[in-house]
Amino acid sequence: MDELHAAARSLGFPLAHVDLAQARDKDDLLAALAIALKLPEWFGQNWDALTDCLCDLSWKPAPGYLIFIEGHDPLRAAHPGDFDTLIEIFAETSNYWREEDIPFWALLTPPADGKPLLPSIEA
């Protein structure tokens, strides 16, 4: 984690560390994200509001963004649909910022069960 902080700092990117170990449902997930990402007061605690906040980062200008997520195994097992929605939002957000030439990276720790979170891509 220290190396990740150092890398983000060297690039001038804010690093949000999201620990989802205590998140048991969508509400807990959104609350953990709101705290870790320091989302603005107008964040509406729903998927659309999360997307809006992440695609309009005027409240947190930076040359790029880095989110590190760990402790997601229990949530992913109990609510796979919510976890998939989160991954989709991060993918959409990353694509949005790519078009603006601004890096937006969400990194997740590998699952404890060893199963990949994302499908393999053949080059």
N, C-alpha and C positions, 0 to 999 in steps of 0.2 A: 504494500500500500504506500510505503514511503516513496518508492520509485515512481509510482503513478502520480503522487502529489508533486514530486519534483518535475516530472515531465510536463504536467499541466501548467505548473508555475512558469516553467521555462518558455512555454508557448503563450502565456498570458490567458490561458483558458481557466474559467472557474471549474472546480471539480466538486460535484455533488456526490456524497457517499450515502447511498440508500440501503439501510438494513431492514429487510422485510421479515426477519425471523419471528417477529411478534404479529405480523399481519395475518389475520385469519379469514378476511373477506375483502370485498371490493372497497368498503368504507375504510378499513384499516390501511389498505394499499394506498388509496388516494390521500389519506391523512399523512402517511409516512412520506409520500412524494411531496406533499405540500410543505412539510417541515424541512426535509433534506434539500429540496430545490429552492426553498424560500420563495414560494409562489406568492404573487400579489394577493392582497385582501379580496379582490374581486373574483378569485378562483372559486368556481361554483361546485366543487366536489363531485364532478361527473366527468365522463369521458370527453364530451365535447369541450368542456371548460379546460381540461388538461391539454387537449390538442390546441385550443386557442392560446393558452399561456405559452406553450412550447413553440408555436409558430409565430408568435409575436413577442419576441424577447426584448422589446424596447425598454422594459422595466429592468433589464439586466444586460446592457450592451457589453459585448466582448468579441474578440476575434474568432472565437470558437467555443465549443461547449463539450464537457465530458461528464458523463454520469456513470458511476460505478454502483452496481446493484449486487447485493449478496443476501443470503438467507431466504431465498425465494422458494426453496423446495416444498415446505408445507403448504404455502399458498398455491403453488402450481399443482400440487396433488389434489388439494381440496376444491379448487376453483380453476380448472384448466381453461375454461372459456374466458375468464377475466384476465388470466395471465396471457393468453393469446392476444386479447385485445390490447393489452399494454405493449406487447411486442409489435403489433401492427401500428400502434400510435408512434412508437419510437422509429419504426421504419419509415412511416409517412413523414415524420418530422425531419429525419435525416435527409430524405429525398428533397423535401422543401428547401432546407438550408443548403443542400448541395447546389441547387439552382442559383442560389445567392452567393456561391463560392465561400460559404462559411461552414467549417467542420462542425458536425454535431454527432457525437459518438456516445452510444449507450453500451457499456460493457457489463456482462453478467458473468458471475462465477459459474463454473461448470456444475451441472446438477450432480447431487450425491449418487444418484443411480447410474451415472455414466451415460445415460441416453442423451443424444444431442438435442439441443433446444431448437435448432434450425436444421433444415435439410441440407445435405452436402451438395455443393455446387462443383460440377466438373468444369475445369478450365479448358 
